[in-house]
């Protein structure tokens, strides 16, 4: 079966930077709903469209087609006492980019530095500003179920599981303190 809109694609992959430094070894395959559902990068979909099981490729994706350029305005310094303890570099929190609850969508901020009473939070994706090299190998292609198409994502193994999604965050005028992990 060829990869086309509304097929579920299983891809074994390795992700490196443009200098071939390994970023992610792809121990778990990437499983996504093909066809513009934003379940993977558009350039990956473009590369795999029309291909079949066994197809292999190495593609390089520039920052503007991956996670964007690094935006220094998304780096915030917060008072340490506004964030929960214990606090560690690498922790993530959901918050508003400008500290305002306007029309902007909440973002994920990562703790990148901790000083005595200040914490540096970075709203950039960890791979922002990087050209990425994907080694791809198509392992499986199947028709998507009607439910997967309706929901816009894969269900089941390596896919999405529906659970309680009623956990609404608190509104505030600062970076929220909703730990992600």
N, C-alpha and C positions, 0 to 999 in steps of 0.2 A: 504494500500500500504506500502511496506517495503522501508526503506531508502536504496538507492543504488546510484551508479554513475548516475549523471544527474537528480537527484531529487532535488527539492527545499524543504528545511526543515525549519520549524518554531519551535523554541525551547524557552520555558520560562525558565529562569535561574536566579540564584543568584550566585554571585562571592564573595568568602571570602578568607582570607589567611589561612594558615595551622592551625592557632589557632582559627578559626571560627570568626574572626573579619570581619564584612561585609565591602566589598569594593564597590560593585555595586549591587543594588537591582533588576536590570533587569526589570524596569518598562515597557520598550519596549522589545518585544521578539527579539531574534536573528533570522534572516532569512538569510540563506546562501545556495549556490549551492554546493551540496555534490559531492565529487569525486576527490579530490586532486587539487582544484582550488585555494587553499590558502585563502579561505574566512573565515576560522576559524582555530583554532589550530588542527594539525593533530591528537592529542590524543583525541580530542572531536569527530572528524570524526570516528576514530577507535572505540570509545565507542558506537556511534550511528549506525554504519553500520549494516544493516539488521534488525533494530528495527522498530517498528510501532508507530502510534499515541497512546499516553497514557503511553509509556515507561518512567520510571523515574529512575534516578541514581544520585549518588554523587561520583564524581571522584576527585582525587588529582593529579595535574600535577606539576612535579618538574621543577625548573628554566630552565634546559637545554632543556626541551620539551615545554617551554612556551616562555618567553621573554629573556632568556639567563641570564648569571651571570652578576652582576654589574661590569662595566668596568670603573675604576677610570680615565683611560686615555681619556675618552669621556667627562670629565668635563673641561671646558675652562673658563678662566677669560678674559673678554673683557673690553675695555675702554667704559664707559657709553656713551660718546659722539658719539660712532659709531652706537648706537641703537636709534630707534625713541622714542620720548616722546609722551604721557605719558608712562612710563614704570612701570610694576607691576610684582611681583612674580607670576608665573603661566603662563605668556605669553609665546607663542611659536614662534620660528623662524626657517626658513629653512637655512641650511648652510652646508659647507663641513667639514668633521671631522678633517682634519689636517691643514686646512687653505690653502690647495692646490687644484687646479681644475683638478687634474689628473684623473685617471680612477675610483676614488672613487665616490660613489653615494651620493647625497645630503641627509642629515639627518635632523631630527627635534630636535631642542635644546629647552629646557624649562628653563626659568629664575627661579633659585632657591634661589638667594640672590642678594640684591642690597646694595652696600656700597656707600660712597660719590661719587667716580668717577669710580668705578669698578662694573661689573655685572658678576655673576657666571651663566654660561650656562651649562646645563647637557644634553648630547646627549643620555643617557640611556633611555630606555622605563621606564615609571614610575613604572612598575611592575617587572623590571629586578631584578634578585636575589631572587625572592619570589616564594615559593611553593604556588600554587593556588588551591582552592577547589571550584569546580563547582557543583551546584545542578541543574540538568537538567530534563526537562519534555517536551517530544515531543508533540507539539500541532497540527501540521499539516505536511503532506507530499504530494507533488504533483509532476507530471512530469514537468521538466524544458522545457521552450519553446526553439525552435531552436535558436532564437536570444540570449537568456540567455546563452546557451551552447557556441555559437560562441564568445560572449563577455566575458565569464568566470565568470559571476556574475549575481545575481538576479536583475530584473527590477521591478518597481512598488512599491507598499506600502512596506516600510522598506527596500527597495532595492536601487539600484543605479539609478540615473537619469542622462542622458547625457545632457550636456550643453556646454558652451564655455570652451574648454580646451586649448585655444591658449595662455594662460597667461604664457609666458616663463619668468623665473627668470633671473636676471642679474648675470653675472659671476663676480667673484671676488676672491681675495686671502685671504679672511677672512671669518668669519661666516657671511653669508648673512643677510640682514635685511628685510626679507620677512615675515611679521607677518602672522601667521596661524590663531590664535584667541586669 
